[in-house]
Amino acid sequence: MPADRRSFPEPPGQSTVRVLHTVEGVTLTNQPYPDRLTSELKSRSPGQGGSCLPMVFKGFGLLVTGFGVVILVRGLIATVFFGAPMNLNGRPTSKMEAVVFQVGFLAAWVAFGAVWLFVVGKIFPGPKRYWRLVLADDHWMLRQGNSWWVEGRVSPREIEGLAVDRRGRVVAETSAGKRRAITGPMSSFESAWAVRALSGRLGQSAGAGRSADSQIYPCVPTVDPAVSPGSILKYRLSRSDRPWPRALGCLAATLLWNAVTWVFVWVRLSGADRGWAAWKGWLLLTPFILIGVVALVFLVMNLFQAINDTRAGGAVVEVSMNPLEPGRQCKVFVSGQSALTAMVVRLICVEEVKCGTGTDDDPYSTESKRVRTLELHRGDGLPLAPGLPFETTFPFEVPADAMHSLEIENNKITWLLEVEAGPGDPPRVHREFPIVVNPPRSSGAVS
Amino acid sequence: MSEGSLAIVLDRLAYEPGETLRGSYKLVTAELSRLEEVEITVGWQTEGKGRKARGVEHREVREAGEGGPMDGNFSAVLPASPLSYDGVLIKVRWAVRVRASFSDWGQLTSEAVFQLGHVARVVA
């Protein structure tokens, strides 16, 4: 299809996305060597290391959860339909008491199994999945690898716009109001390029959002399309740290752990065992109770932080340039509640790497480090007049010799504007606003 | 391992994004008759604490039948990013690699590191 070959742009340098010209039409895929797709899929990605730990942990979780569910459901059926008697710690219980106990135990058991599988999935992420998007004239199809199974299909005629979701997938917004993922996850510079290229194929303008009109640099993240216009300066930044979701997640985990633990504590307390048998039970329960107490302490700390954050009110950070460029001056506007009596604004560079090979001896882990901190502003945080919010605007620049933001497999460099405000040490308010730093302007950007 | 030497010479050791890297290689071996191909790649790779990643900006393969690839010149336009970087957890290193493959005799490889951009070294 020579017409397709001419019309579809090539991906930017350093991209893992490839454009193929097949009998079905132009195809986008993240598979580096499409000819090897079948054999690599069969061997389940040999580059990911040969650990059997994930399978063992997942299998153990599924087995224990499934076995427990079968026993508990069987007991529940026997109690409800056949009036089977139930003894709790040596004493007979009423039918209602037995049902409540078993339903509660079943819910806790299933929740515990789900948490187990979730944690195992986080510690041992699965192998990289390959995808391919076939751009036929009358339909676009998303497939996994070279499988014939169609994961998603959309007609180009019904696509009203293209966007990028939080996982870096290109999403088609249809005239029926639906959003369908048409690619797999990609780096942000790749997804920005894909939106432009696919929009061009649709005859539309290059997507929506800030990234549509900015330069694309290989391996450099693009600006979050959700960046909104500011009231004083051009762009308002959104914060990356979210104390309430973190506190609520902590609350859920603490409740779940302690609910399960205290079921056993209650059973132990109402038991008739004495002497060594009772001591054995308490000895077994002690680590679980201690973990529950530690979880409670973490919960209180997180709740305290979230409440403080809410009491401190909204902080607004706006910048005159986004993305930033090393050596070019930019302005930042910071606004906060008048109750804050000290404010420090810093520009911070963070390196983040994924370590480990995923084998039994060297499991996956993530490490991050703040490698450069520049204090941009330190003030008393007092407003010009009582009752008004504190506001300040000041210029700053990223040093000309600073590294740009980086987003490549297993390695990430992020820049943050950090706002800390008092009173107290540690300060009552700590907020982080990610911002993209591009390489110095040159002729090497993808147009 | 094959015996012989493979030398790479670059016109400079530091480049700016968008500039053209120029260089040459010279292969010295007694087994030239077995030479199959010479592959030249210009790319980067990460080093440091994390898992490695790599990218290739330019790749060319010269086969033995195309007029004696025992020495030759190459050039590549360098991209805007990623720039060379010497951080605490992450290091990005650009290099030219030349690999000469021989039939039934293994291969010879050589590498020349260069700097892209002028990002300051981060001190831990």
Chai-1 contact restraints between the chains, C-beta under 6 A:
chainA,res_idxA,chainB,res_idxB,connection_type,confidence,min_distance_angstrom,max_distance_angstrom,comment,restraint_id
A,G13,B,E57,contact,1.0,0.0,6.0,A-B,restraint_1
A,G13,B,P79,contact,1.0,0.0,6.0,A-B,restraint_2
A,Q14,B,G55,contact,1.0,0.0,6.0,A-B,restraint_3
A,Y217,B,A80,contact,1.0,0.0,6.0,A-B,restraint_4
A,Y217,B,S81,contact,1.0,0.0,6.0,A-B,restraint_5
A,P218,B,P79,contact,1.0,0.0,6.0,A-B,restraint_6
A,P218,B,S81,contact,1.0,0.0,6.0,A-B,restraint_7
A,C219,B,S81,contact,1.0,0.0,6.0,A-B,restraint_8
A,C219,B,P82,contact,1.0,0.0,6.0,A-B,restraint_9
A,V220,B,S81,contact,1.0,0.0,6.0,A-B,restraint_10
A,E351,B,G87,contact,1.0,0.0,6.0,A-B,restraint_11
A,E351,B,V88,contact,1.0,0.0,6.0,A-B,restraint_12
A,E351,B,L89,contact,1.0,0.0,6.0,A-B,restraint_13
A,E351,B,I90,contact,1.0,0.0,6.0,A-B,restraint_14
A,V353,B,K49,contact,1.0,0.0,6.0,A-B,restraint_15
A,V353,B,G50,contact,1.0,0.0,6.0,A-B,restraint_16
A,V353,B,L89,contact,1.0,0.0,6.0,A-B,restraint_17
A,K354,B,G50,contact,1.0,0.0,6.0,A-B,restraint_18
A,K354,B,R51,contact,1.0,0.0,6.0,A-B,restraint_19
A,C355,B,K49,contact,1.0,0.0,6.0,A-B,restraint_20
A,C355,B,G50,contact,1.0,0.0,6.0,A-B,restraint_21
A,K369,B,V88,contact,1.0,0.0,6.0,A-B,restraint_22
A,K369,B,L89,contact,1.0,0.0,6.0,A-B,restraint_23
A,V371,B,G87,contact,1.0,0.0,6.0,A-B,restraint_24
A,V371,B,V88,contact,1.0,0.0,6.0,A-B,restraint_25
A,V371,B,V122,contact,1.0,0.0,6.0,A-B,restraint_26
A,D401,B,V119,contact,1.0,0.0,6.0,A-B,restraint_27
A,D401,B,A120,contact,1.0,0.0,6.0,A-B,restraint_28
A,M403,B,Y85,contact,1.0,0.0,6.0,A-B,restraint_29
A,M403,B,V119,contact,1.0,0.0,6.0,A-B,restraint_30
A,L406,B,P82,contact,1.0,0.0,6.0,A-B,restraint_31
A,I408,B,A53,contact,1.0,0.0,6.0,A-B,restraint_32
A,E409,B,A53,contact,1.0,0.0,6.0,A-B,restraint_33
A,N410,B,G50,contact,1.0,0.0,6.0,A-B,restraint_34
A,N410,B,R51,contact,1.0,0.0,6.0,A-B,restraint_35
A,N410,B,A53,contact,1.0,0.0,6.0,A-B,restraint_36
A,N411,B,T46,contact,1.0,0.0,6.0,A-B,restraint_37
A,N411,B,G50,contact,1.0,0.0,6.0,A-B,restraint_38
A,N411,B,A53,contact,1.0,0.0,6.0,A-B,restraint_39
A,N411,B,I90,contact,1.0,0.0,6.0,A-B,restraint_40
A,P439,B,A80,contact,1.0,0.0,6.0,A-B,restraint_41
A,P439,B,S81,contact,1.0,0.0,6.0,A-B,restraint_42
A,P439,B,L83,contact,1.0,0.0,6.0,A-B,restraint_43
A,S442,B,P17,contact,1.0,0.0,6.0,A-B,restraint_44
A,S442,B,G18,contact,1.0,0.0,6.0,A-B,restraint_45
A,S442,B,A80,contact,1.0,0.0,6.0,A-B,restraint_46
A,S443,B,G18,contact,1.0,0.0,6.0,A-B,restraint_47
A,G444,B,P17,contact,1.0,0.0,6.0,A-B,restraint_48
A,G444,B,G18,contact,1.0,0.0,6.0,A-B,restraint_49
A,G444,B,P79,contact,1.0,0.0,6.0,A-B,restraint_50
A,G444,B,A80,contact,1.0,0.0,6.0,A-B,restraint_51
A,A445,B,A80,contact,1.0,0.0,6.0,A-B,restraint_52
